[in-house]
Amino acid sequence: MRSNKDRASWMKAYRWIAEKIDSGELKMGETLPETFLAEEIGVSRTPVREALRMLEQDGYVKIVPSKGAFVSEISMEDVHEICEIRKLLEPFAALTAAKRIPGGEIAEMSEEWELFAKAAKKKGALDSSSIADSDLKLHFTVAKYATNKRIGEILMNYHVQIKRFQHLSVQSLADIQNSIKQHLAIIECMKRRNPEELRSCLYEHIVNSEGYIIRDYFLHHGSSAQGAKDEI
């Protein structure tokens, strides 16, 4: 039976590695040596090994026999397929969620995004990780309050991929500012409780996000990213 200490160690390793992948500090295709990670995180190799196995199950890591663990790749096909699913499900969810999302939750999200907007106008330090997390929160809120609960379950199956996409879609200040503007527009639609308006706004936002990822990651980093993938 795993002790509380063992559980705390592998969870610490899991969170550390996942956060580094989400933030982009650990790049797609990058190797994940157990000894190095153990030293960086401050745990032994055993919890690191267990964390890597769990990260592989969750889609963050790819473990190749005799070669080791690598940060899993996101391909352009992955982006297209996940975004196609989102374009079908999230706008559909909005039709029934628009009048069901509690006003308090809308107000909370509005405050978060207004703070981001103020920071962007001042060209201050913007935490892309916080923006990506707030982005994910908004989208899952729509799914949460849709009458068809299976939509949320389907999207949760792609949680890790969607979360990583959120980080890739805010690669520059211009993209961050555009993302903030789009989210504030979505929140305004929520406040007006207009199902069709919210549906249209969400669809347009997902299309734009897909474009940012393809332009900023695949077209800018394309050849090097594909080369790393081919080596694994």
Secondary structure, DSSP 8 states (H G I E B T S, - for coil): ---HHHHHHHHHHHHHHHHHHHHTSS-TT-B--HHHHHHHHTS-HHHHHHHHHHHHHTTSEEEETTTEEEE----HHHHHHHHHHHHHHHHHHHHHHTTTS-HHHHHHHHHHHHHHHHHHHTT----HHHHHHHHHHHHHHHHHTSS-THHHHHHHHTHHHHHHHHHHT--SHHHHHHHHHHHHHHHHHHHHT-HHHHHHHHHHHHHHHHHHHIIIIIIHHHHHHHHHHHH-
